[in-house]
Amino acid sequence: MTKDPSLTLDVMKYFLAMVAMVCIAGVAVAGIGLFKAPEAAAQVFTNLTRQSGLLNIITVGAISVIVFFLALAGILGTEAINSILSAIVGFVLGNLTKDKAT
């Protein structure tokens, strides 16, 4: 099977546009939060990132996207993709059960 580089570039363009929209929405929400309560903004954002698991979400999302593009480009084999996706699933499920236990 031959790889079509134009398809990969199109997918990357759409993904970049999606990331830009998410970033703009995040900045808008952060701006509203800063405008509403500037004196407590640091504490509010610290609590929000801790309770929502924002760092975990960003990490899993970034790894998933990188694996997707490397697989689309034909750089990763099926064994590597299976291993990485299994690790992600284990990480997510491990955190779910850890959160319920505490």
N, C-alpha and C positions, 0 to 999 in steps of 0.2 A: 504494500500500500504506500503510495507516495503522499508526502505531506504538502499541503498547499500553504505557502508562506503568507499569502494574502488573507487567508482565513484566520491565521494566528494573529496577524496585525489588526484585523477587524475586531476580533475578540478583545485584544489588548486595548484598543481605542474605547470600546464600550465599557470595559472594566475601569479604565482611567476616568471616564466621564462619571461613572457611578461613584467611584471613590471621591471625586471632586464634589459631587452633590452631597455625599455624606459628611464630608469635611465642612462644607458651607453650612449645612444644617447644624452640625455640632458647634460651630463658632456662633451661630445665631442663638442657640440655646444657652451657651455659656455667656454670651453678651447680655441676654435677658436676665440670667441669674445674677450677674455682676451689677446690672442696673437696678434690680429690685432690692438687693441686700448687699451693698458693697462692703459693709463692715464685717459680715459673717461669710463672705464668699469663699475664703480659703477653707474654712471648716465644712461648709456645705459641699464643696467639690471633693474634699478628702473623703467625707462620709459616702458620697455618691459613688466614687470609684471603688471604695472598699466593698460596699454592699452589693454593687452590681457585678463585681468581678470583671471590671472593664479591662484590666491588663490581660486576664485569661482570654477574654473574647477577642481582643486585638491579636494576641499571640496565635491562637488557634486559627483565626481568620487569615492572618498573614501566611502561616505555614500552608494552609489549604490552598490559597491562591498560588503560592510559589510552586507547590506540587502540581497543581492543575496546569500551569504554563510550562513547566518542565516536561510533563507528560505529553502535552499538546505539541511541544517542539520535538518530541521523540528522544529526549535526553535520558529520561528515567525509564527503566524497565518495569514490567508488571510486578516483579518481586519487590522492588524498592517502593513502588506506589502502595502495594498492600501493606508493607511494613510500616510506612509512615502513617497511613490512614488508621491502621490498627493501634498505633501509639497514640494518635489523637483521640480515638474513641475511648481507649483506656484512661487517658488523662481526664477527659470530660466526665466519664462515668465514675471515676475515682473521686473527683471533686463533688459530684452530686451526692454520693453516699457519705462523703466526709461532712458535707454541709448538713445533711439530715441527722447525722449522729451527734453533732454538737448543739 
